[in-house]
């Protein structure tokens, strides 16, 4: 179904429409991956990954809360909005935009953002009572046209994040597991304990989102989930910490999550799990390791990552505006 957007620029062949079904997934994946590549982001999404996201929607309606942009029948842009509830009572309505690089800065960012804002307002009307509702968008520094558009619409930069990488060369630090811990291969019966341990740790961060059963089962069902890449440290029968790793196209591995629970912090366990992940990636034949971090992470993660050779290559800004 096509959508009429009053703010749309006069571009021949331009059509705005809603998600039609599984047949859209390959083209959506192509647009998302082209958009991420333009932002120097090595992460990629697959059709199977999209299918899992659409199969486990959390606080968004795949039919109503998405927008597809075509020119002469070719998909060039994709957006969707979802909301979450942070521990401090804030409800950011995340607006995700993707445009292939040749269509950036040509007037499409504004109508895409405004349409998603309208959808977010609909969701806010039925969201948690008394919550502070915000529009929120993450924008890499490689997309200045989008940042300028948000600034003109009254958004303000809030938090900053770094995407970091390091080569998997011959200068890897030695991975030394502190005494009192053991690494054991994660089994399916461990997944929930590992998830719960991570959620417990992430509550210490500024923008922690309350866990839910839907988020857990979406995580378990993800086609990118590969427990053979995880390093899980145990203290007796308790999960003390873990590095949850994934492999992306282009021979690089990413540490999606790194955490150590409070009773076992300040013992070098986080560093051991991080360095152990570098060795694991190299053993798999990869050439690059990556991760993302809040520039003001309360646990000092940025300093840890830099100490083992990670360097920022991209800054991402979180832009917010109160509804």
C-alpha positions as a Markdown table, in Angstrom:
| # | Residue | x | y | z |
|---|---|---|---|---|
| 1 | Unk | 0.0 | 0.0 | 0.0 |
| 2 | Unk | 1.5 | 3.4 | -1.0 |
| 3 | Unk | 1.5 | 6.3 | 1.4 |
| 4 | Unk | 1.2 | 10.0 | 0.6 |
| 5 | Unk | 3.7 | 12.1 | 2.4 |
| 6 | Unk | 3.1 | 15.9 | 2.1 |
| 7 | Unk | 6.8 | 16.7 | 2.8 |
| 8 | Unk | 8.1 | 14.6 | -0.1 |
| 9 | Unk | 10.4 | 16.2 | -2.6 |
| 10 | Unk | 9.5 | 16.2 | -6.2 |
| 11 | Unk | 11.4 | 13.2 | -7.5 |
| 12 | Unk | 10.1 | 11.4 | -10.6 |
| 13 | Unk | 9.2 | 7.8 | -9.7 |
| 14 | Unk | 9.3 | 8.3 | -6.0 |
| 15 | Unk | 6.9 | 6.1 | -4.0 |
| 16 | Unk | 6.4 | 5.6 | -0.3 |
| 17 | Unk | 4.8 | 2.4 | 0.9 |
| 18 | Unk | 4.3 | 0.0 | 3.8 |
| 19 | Unk | 5.9 | -3.4 | 4.3 |
| 20 | Unk | 4.2 | -6.0 | 2.2 |
| 21 | Unk | 5.6 | -9.3 | 3.6 |
| 22 | Unk | 8.5 | -11.7 | 3.4 |
| 23 | Unk | 9.2 | -10.9 | -0.3 |
| 24 | Unk | 10.5 | -7.4 | 0.9 |
| 25 | Unk | 13.2 | -8.8 | 3.2 |
| 26 | Unk | 15.9 | -9.3 | 0.6 |
| 27 | Unk | 15.6 | -5.8 | -0.7 |
| 28 | Unk | 15.4 | -4.3 | 2.8 |
| 29 | Unk | 18.6 | -6.2 | 3.7 |
| 30 | Unk | 20.3 | -4.8 | 0.6 |
| 31 | Unk | 19.4 | -1.2 | 1.6 |
| 32 | Unk | 20.4 | -1.6 | 5.3 |
| 33 | Unk | 23.7 | -3.2 | 4.3 |
| 34 | Unk | 24.5 | -0.5 | 1.7 |
| 35 | Unk | 23.6 | 2.2 | 4.3 |
| 36 | Unk | 25.8 | 0.6 | 7.0 |
| 37 | Unk | 28.7 | 0.3 | 4.5 |
| 38 | Unk | 28.4 | 4.0 | 3.7 |
| 39 | Unk | 28.9 | 4.6 | 7.4 |
| 40 | Unk | 32.0 | 2.4 | 7.6 |
| 41 | Unk | 30.0 | -0.1 | 9.7 |
| 42 | Unk | 31.2 | -3.6 | 8.9 |
| 43 | Unk | 28.1 | -5.2 | 10.4 |
| 44 | Unk | 25.6 | -6.8 | 8.0 |
| 45 | Unk | 22.1 | -8.2 | 8.2 |
| 46 | Unk | 20.8 | -11.2 | 6.4 |
| 47 | Unk | 17.4 | -12.1 | 5.2 |
| 48 | Unk | 17.2 | -14.7 | 7.9 |
| 49 | Unk | 18.1 | -12.1 | 10.5 |
| 50 | Unk | 15.3 | -9.8 | 9.3 |
| 51 | Unk | 12.9 | -12.7 | 9.4 |
| 52 | Unk | 13.8 | -13.2 | 13.0 |
| 53 | Unk | 13.3 | -9.5 | 13.8 |
| 54 | Unk | 9.9 | -9.5 | 12.2 |
| 55 | Unk | 8.9 | -12.7 | 13.9 |
| 56 | Unk | 9.6 | -11.2 | 17.3 |
| 57 | Unk | 8.5 | -7.6 | 17.2 |
| 58 | Unk | 8.9 | -5.9 | 20.6 |
| 59 | Unk | 6.9 | -2.6 | 20.9 |
| 60 | Unk | 6.5 | -2.1 | 17.1 |
| 61 | Unk | 4.0 | -3.1 | 14.4 |
| 62 | Unk | 5.8 | -4.4 | 11.3 |
| 63 | Unk | 2.9 | -3.4 | 9.1 |
| 64 | Unk | 2.3 | 0.1 | 10.4 |
| 65 | Unk | 5.6 | 1.2 | 11.9 |
| 66 | Unk | 7.8 | 0.7 | 8.8 |
| 67 | Unk | 8.4 | 2.8 | 5.7 |
| 68 | Unk | 9.8 | 1.7 | 2.4 |
| 69 | Unk | 11.1 | 4.2 | -0.2 |
| 70 | Unk | 11.3 | 3.3 | -3.9 |
| 71 | Unk | 12.4 | 5.2 | -6.9 |
| 72 | Unk | 11.3 | 3.7 | -10.3 |
| 73 | Unk | 10.5 | 0.5 | -8.4 |
| 74 | Unk | 13.9 | 0.1 | -6.8 |
| 75 | Unk | 14.1 | 0.2 | -3.0 |
| 76 | Unk | 16.5 | 3.0 | -1.9 |
| 77 | Unk | 15.3 | 3.6 | 1.7 |
| 78 | Unk | 13.9 | 1.9 | 4.8 |
| 79 | Unk | 12.8 | 3.1 | 8.2 |
| 80 | Unk | 11.0 | 1.7 | 11.2 |
| 81 | Unk | 10.3 | 2.9 | 14.7 |
| 82 | Unk | 10.0 | 1.0 | 18.0 |
| 83 | Unk | 9.9 | 2.1 | 21.6 |
| 84 | Unk | 11.4 | 0.8 | 24.8 |
| 85 | Unk | 11.2 | 1.7 | 28.5 |
| 86 | Unk | 14.4 | 2.6 | 30.3 |
| 87 | Unk | 14.9 | 2.0 | 34.0 |
| 88 | Unk | 14.6 | 5.8 | 34.8 |
| 89 | Unk | 11.1 | 5.9 | 33.4 |
| 90 | Unk | 12.1 | 7.4 | 30.0 |
| 91 | Unk | 10.5 | 5.9 | 26.9 |
| 92 | Unk | 12.6 | 6.6 | 23.8 |
| 93 | Unk | 10.9 | 6.0 | 20.5 |
| 94 | Unk | 13.8 | 4.9 | 18.4 |
| 95 | Unk | 13.6 | 6.0 | 14.8 |
| 96 | Unk | 15.9 | 3.9 | 12.5 |
| 97 | Unk | 16.6 | 5.3 | 9.0 |
| 98 | Unk | 18.6 | 3.7 | 6.2 |
| 99 | Unk | 19.3 | 5.2 | 2.8 |
| 100 | Unk | 21.6 | 4.0 | 0.1 |
| 101 | Unk | 24.5 | 6.5 | -0.2 |
| 102 | Unk | 23.5 | 8.0 | -3.6 |
| 103 | Unk | 20.1 | 9.1 | -2.2 |
| 104 | Unk | 21.4 | 10.8 | 1.0 |
| 105 | Unk | 21.2 | 14.5 | 1.2 |
| 106 | Unk | 18.5 | 14.8 | -1.6 |
| 107 | Unk | 15.5 | 15.6 | 0.6 |
| 108 | Unk | 14.4 | 12.1 | 1.7 |
| 109 | Unk | 15.6 | 12.2 | 5.3 |
| 110 | Unk | 13.1 | 14.8 | 6.4 |
| 111 | Unk | 9.9 | 13.1 | 5.2 |
| 112 | Unk | 11.1 | 9.8 | 6.5 |
| 113 | Unk | 11.8 | 11.2 | 9.9 |
| 114 | Unk | 8.5 | 13.1 | 10.1 |
| 115 | Unk | 6.5 | 10.0 | 9.1 |
| 116 | Unk | 8.2 | 7.9 | 11.8 |
| 117 | Unk | 7.6 | 10.7 | 14.3 |
| 118 | Unk | 3.9 | 10.5 | 13.5 |
| 119 | Unk | 3.9 | 6.7 | 14.0 |
| 120 | Unk | 5.8 | 7.2 | 17.3 |
| 121 | Unk | 3.2 | 9.5 | 18.6 |
| 122 | Unk | 0.5 | 6.9 | 17.9 |
| 123 | Unk | 2.5 | 4.4 | 20.0 |
| 124 | Unk | 3.1 | 6.9 | 22.8 |
| 125 | Unk | -0.6 | 7.4 | 23.1 |
| 126 | Unk | -1.0 | 3.8 | 24.2 |
| 127 | Unk | 2.3 | 3.5 | 26.0 |
| 128 | Unk | 3.1 | 3.5 | 29.7 |
| 129 | Unk | 1.2 | 6.1 | 31.6 |
| 130 | Unk | 3.2 | 8.9 | 33.1 |
| 131 | Unk | 6.4 | 8.0 | 31.1 |
| 132 | Unk | 8.6 | 10.7 | 29.5 |
| 133 | Unk | 8.3 | 10.0 | 25.8 |
| 134 | Unk | 11.2 | 11.0 | 23.5 |
| 135 | Unk | 12.0 | 10.8 | 19.9 |
| 136 | Unk | 15.5 | 9.2 | 19.5 |
| 137 | Unk | 17.8 | 8.6 | 16.6 |
| 138 | Unk | 21.4 | 7.3 | 16.4 |
| 139 | Unk | 23.4 | 9.1 | 13.6 |
| 140 | Unk | 27.0 | 8.3 | 12.6 |
| 141 | Unk | 29.2 | 11.2 | 11.8 |
| 142 | Unk | 29.4 | 10.0 | 8.2 |
| 143 | Unk | 25.8 | 11.1 | 7.6 |
| 144 | Unk | 25.9 | 14.9 | 8.2 |
| 145 | Unk | 22.7 | 15.6 | 6.2 |
| 146 | Unk | 20.7 | 13.6 | 8.7 |
| 147 | Unk | 22.3 | 15.3 | 11.7 |
| 148 | Unk | 21.6 | 18.7 | 10.2 |
| 149 | Unk | 18.0 | 17.8 | 9.6 |
| 150 | Unk | 17.6 | 16.6 | 13.2 |
| 151 | Unk | 19.2 | 19.8 | 14.5 |
| 152 | Unk | 16.8 | 21.9 | 12.5 |
| 153 | Unk | 13.8 | 19.9 | 13.9 |
| 154 | Unk | 14.8 | 20.7 | 17.5 |
| 155 | Unk | 16.7 | 17.6 | 18.3 |
| 156 | Unk | 19.7 | 17.9 | 20.6 |
| 157 | Unk | 22.8 | 15.7 | 20.8 |
| 158 | Unk | 22.9 | 13.7 | 24.0 |
| 159 | Unk | 25.2 | 10.7 | 24.3 |
| 160 | Unk | 28.1 | 9.7 | 22.1 |
| 161 | Unk | 29.3 | 6.3 | 21.1 |
| 162 | Unk | 32.4 | 5.0 | 19.5 |
| 163 | Unk | 32.7 | 2.1 | 17.0 |
| 164 | Unk | 36.1 | 0.6 | 17.6 |
| 165 | Unk | 38.3 | -1.9 | 15.8 |
| 166 | Unk | 41.7 | -3.5 | 16.1 |
| 167 | Unk | 43.7 | -5.8 | 13.8 |
| 168 | Unk | 44.2 | -9.4 | 14.7 |
| 169 | Unk | 47.9 | -9.3 | 14.2 |
| 170 | Unk | 50.8 | -10.9 | 16.0 |
| 171 | Unk | 50.8 | -8.4 | 18.8 |
| 172 | Unk | 47.8 | -9.7 | 20.7 |
| 173 | Unk | 48.2 | -9.5 | 24.5 |
| 174 | Unk | 48.4 | -12.7 | 26.5 |
| 175 | Unk | 45.0 | -13.9 | 27.8 |
| 176 | Unk | 45.4 | -14.8 | 31.5 |
| 177 | Unk | 42.3 | -16.0 | 33.3 |
| 178 | Unk | 42.4 | -14.8 | 37.0 |
| 179 | Unk | 42.4 | -17.6 | 39.6 |
| 180 | Unk | 39.0 | -18.8 | 40.9 |
| 181 | Unk | 37.3 | -18.8 | 37.5 |
| 182 | Unk | 36.7 | -21.5 | 34.8 |
| 183 | Unk | 35.7 | -21.2 | 31.2 |
| 184 | Unk | 33.2 | -23.8 | 30.2 |
| 185 | Unk | 31.4 | -24.3 | 26.8 |
| 186 | Unk | 27.8 | -22.8 | 27.1 |
| 187 | Unk | 25.1 | -25.4 | 26.7 |
| 188 | Unk | 21.4 | -24.6 | 25.9 |
| 189 | Unk | 20.5 | -25.0 | 29.5 |
| 190 | Unk | 22.9 | -22.2 | 30.4 |
| 191 | Unk | 21.5 | -19.6 | 28.0 |
| 192 | Unk | 19.0 | -18.2 | 30.4 |
| 193 | Unk | 21.5 | -17.8 | 33.2 |
| 194 | Unk | 23.9 | -16.1 | 30.8 |
| 195 | Unk | 21.2 | -13.7 | 29.6 |
| 196 | Unk | 20.1 | -12.9 | 33.2 |
| 197 | Unk | 23.7 | -12.3 | 34.2 |
| 198 | Unk | 24.2 | -9.8 | 31.4 |
| 199 | Unk | 20.9 | -8.0 | 32.1 |
| 200 | Unk | 22.0 | -7.7 | 35.8 |
| 201 | Unk | 25.2 | -6.0 | 34.7 |
| 202 | Unk | 23.7 | -3.7 | 32.1 |
| 203 | Unk | 21.4 | -2.2 | 34.8 |
| 204 | Unk | 24.5 | -0.3 | 35.8 |
| 205 | Unk | 24.5 | 1.6 | 32.5 |
| 206 | Unk | 22.7 | 4.9 | 31.8 |
| 207 | Unk | 20.3 | 3.7 | 29.2 |
| 208 | Unk | 19.4 | 0.2 | 30.3 |
| 209 | Unk | 16.2 | -1.2 | 28.9 |
| 210 | Unk | 14.1 | -3.4 | 31.2 |
| 211 | Unk | 14.4 | -7.0 | 30.0 |
| 212 | Unk | 11.4 | -8.9 | 28.7 |
| 213 | Unk | 10.5 | -12.4 | 27.6 |
| 214 | Unk | 10.0 | -11.2 | 24.1 |
| 215 | Unk | 13.6 | -9.8 | 23.9 |
| 216 | Unk | 15.0 | -13.0 | 25.4 |
| 217 | Unk | 13.3 | -15.3 | 22.9 |
| 218 | Unk | 14.2 | -13.1 | 20.0 |
| 219 | Unk | 17.9 | -13.3 | 21.1 |
| 220 | Unk | 17.7 | -17.1 | 21.4 |
| 221 | Unk | 16.1 | -17.4 | 18.0 |
| 222 | Unk | 18.6 | -15.1 | 16.2 |
| 223 | Unk | 20.3 | -16.9 | 13.3 |
| 224 | Unk | 23.6 | -15.1 | 14.2 |
| 225 | Unk | 23.6 | -16.7 | 17.7 |
| 226 | Unk | 26.8 | -18.9 | 17.8 |
| 227 | Unk | 27.6 | -20.1 | 21.4 |
| 228 | Unk | 30.9 | -21.6 | 20.1 |
| 229 | Unk | 32.1 | -18.0 | 19.9 |
| 230 | Unk | 31.2 | -17.1 | 23.5 |
| 231 | Unk | 33.6 | -17.1 | 26.4 |
| 232 | Unk | 31.7 | -17.7 | 29.7 |
| 233 | Unk | 33.5 | -17.5 | 33.0 |
| 234 | Unk | 32.1 | -19.4 | 35.9 |
| 235 | Unk | 32.7 | -19.0 | 39.6 |
| 236 | Unk | 31.5 | -22.4 | 40.9 |
| 237 | Unk | 28.0 | -22.7 | 39.6 |
| 238 | Unk | 27.5 | -19.0 | 39.0 |
| 239 | Unk | 28.0 | -17.1 | 35.8 |
| 240 | Unk | 30.7 | -14.5 | 36.7 |
| 241 | Unk | 31.0 | -12.8 | 33.4 |
| 242 | Unk | 31.0 | -13.4 | 29.6 |
| 243 | Unk | 32.0 | -12.2 | 26.2 |
| 244 | Unk | 29.2 | -12.7 | 23.7 |
| 245 | Unk | 30.8 | -12.7 | 20.3 |
| 246 | Unk | 29.6 | -12.9 | 16.7 |
| 247 | Unk | 31.3 | -13.1 | 13.3 |
| 248 | Unk | 30.3 | -10.8 | 10.4 |
| 249 | Unk | 31.1 | -10.8 | 6.7 |
| 250 | Unk | 34.5 | -9.5 | 5.7 |
| 251 | Unk | 36.6 | -11.7 | 8.1 |
| 252 | Unk | 35.9 | -9.7 | 11.3 |
| 253 | Unk | 34.5 | -10.6 | 14.6 |
| 254 | Unk | 32.6 | -8.4 | 17.1 |
| 255 | Unk | 32.2 | -8.6 | 20.8 |
| 256 | Unk | 28.5 | -7.7 | 21.1 |
| 257 | Unk | 28.4 | -7.9 | 24.9 |
| 258 | Unk | 31.1 | -8.0 | 27.5 |
| 259 | Unk | 30.1 | -8.1 | 31.2 |
| 260 | Unk | 31.3 | -9.0 | 34.7 |
| 261 | Unk | 29.0 | -9.3 | 37.6 |
| 262 | Unk | 29.6 | -7.1 | 40.6 |
| 263 | Unk | 31.0 | -9.7 | 43.1 |
| 264 | Unk | 33.8 | -10.5 | 40.6 |
| 265 | Unk | 34.8 | -7.1 | 39.3 |
| 266 | Unk | 38.2 | -5.5 | 39.7 |
| 267 | Unk | 40.0 | -8.8 | 39.3 |
| 268 | Unk | 41.0 | -8.6 | 35.6 |
| 269 | Unk | 38.2 | -10.9 | 34.4 |
| 270 | Unk | 36.8 | -8.4 | 31.9 |
| 271 | Unk | 40.2 | -7.9 | 30.3 |
| 272 | Unk | 40.8 | -11.7 | 30.2 |
| 273 | Unk | 37.5 | -12.3 | 28.4 |
| 274 | Unk | 38.1 | -9.5 | 26.0 |
| 275 | Unk | 41.7 | -10.6 | 25.1 |
| 276 | Unk | 40.5 | -14.2 | 25.0 |
| 277 | Unk | 37.9 | -13.1 | 22.4 |
| 278 | Unk | 40.7 | -11.6 | 20.2 |
| 279 | Unk | 42.6 | -15.0 | 20.3 |
| 280 | Unk | 39.4 | -16.8 | 19.5 |
| 281 | Unk | 38.7 | -14.6 | 16.5 |
| 282 | Unk | 42.3 | -15.0 | 15.2 |
| 283 | Unk | 42.0 | -18.8 | 15.6 |
| 284 | Unk | 39.0 | -18.7 | 13.4 |
| 285 | Unk | 41.0 | -17.0 | 10.7 |
| 286 | Unk | 39.6 | -13.5 | 11.1 |
| 287 | Unk | 41.7 | -10.3 | 10.5 |
| 288 | Unk | 39.8 | -7.7 | 12.5 |
| 289 | Unk | 37.9 | -7.4 | 15.8 |
| 290 | Unk | 35.3 | -4.7 | 16.6 |
| 291 | Unk | 33.0 | -3.5 | 19.2 |
| 292 | Unk | 30.9 | -0.5 | 20.2 |
| 293 | Unk | 31.0 | 1.5 | 23.4 |
| 294 | Unk | 29.3 | 4.5 | 25.2 |
| 295 | Unk | 32.0 | 7.2 | 25.2 |
| 296 | Unk | 31.1 | 7.8 | 28.9 |
| 297 | Unk | 30.6 | 4.2 | 29.9 |
| 298 | Unk | 30.3 | 4.2 | 33.7 |
| 299 | Unk | 32.5 | 1.1 | 34.1 |
| 300 | Unk | 35.4 | 2.7 | 32.2 |
| 301 | Unk | 35.0 | 0.3 | 29.3 |
| 302 | Unk | 36.5 | 2.7 | 26.8 |
| 303 | Unk | 39.8 | 2.7 | 28.7 |
| 304 | Unk | 39.9 | -1.1 | 28.8 |
| 305 | Unk | 39.3 | -1.4 | 25.1 |
| 306 | Unk | 42.0 | 1.1 | 24.3 |
| 307 | Unk | 44.4 | -0.7 | 26.6 |
| 308 | Unk | 44.3 | -3.8 | 24.5 |
| 309 | Unk | 44.6 | -2.0 | 21.2 |
| 310 | Unk | 41.1 | -1.0 | 20.1 |
| 311 | Unk | 40.9 | 2.4 | 18.3 |
| 312 | Unk | 37.8 | 4.4 | 17.5 |
| 313 | Unk | 37.0 | 4.7 | 13.8 |
| 314 | Unk | 33.5 | 6.2 | 13.9 |
| 315 | Unk | 31.5 | 8.4 | 16.4 |
| 316 | Unk | 27.8 | 7.9 | 16.6 |
| 317 | Unk | 25.6 | 10.6 | 18.2 |
| 318 | Unk | 22.3 | 9.8 | 20.0 |
| 319 | Unk | 19.9 | 12.7 | 19.1 |
| 320 | Unk | 16.7 | 13.2 | 21.3 |
| 321 | Unk | 13.7 | 15.4 | 21.4 |
| 322 | Unk | 11.0 | 15.4 | 23.9 |
| 323 | Unk | 7.5 | 14.7 | 22.5 |
